[in-house]
């Protein structure tokens, strides 16, 4: 058991038989009364963000989670399938748990999958990813300086607004937290 005051960002714990990871931590002292710990948490079973407040002397059960590097294979209408590149064991995760993250992953790409007692909970993706533009309307010459955007479909099937100068086949960087265009990818 750990104290609520030890629940810093990134810490995982079990509360009412549900695994959580701390996203934000705020310690609040109110006058003569006791202190409270306000937490922004990610429910690792369903992926939802939740706000919870604990008394500073409350205790929760700490859990240990394991990260494994798995290769994304494909997804169907309900699940995404991953493979361990060493043992070739397959793991399935319901899309309802990883709906936001799966848009930023390409087939064959390696991602970190978070496991708790051999149960896959979530996947971790980097803050920015590079993707190729699969289709978009052509840009008009002379409109490259304005802040005008057009719709583009990326190689994962995700739709994003891009500047007019971006064409089909170009690689762009996307912010995975907002799902927005960041910049043109630098050519190596």
Secondary structure, 3 states (H helix, E strand, C coil): CEEHHHCCCCCEEEECCEEEEEEEEEEEECCCCCEEEEEEEEECCCCCEEEEEEECCCEEEECCCEEEEEEEEEECCCEEEEEECCCCCEEEEEHHHHHHHHCCCCCCCEEEEEEECCEEEEEECCCEEEEEEEEECCCCCCCCCCCCEEEEEECCCCEEEEECCCCCCCEEEEECCCCEEEEECCCC
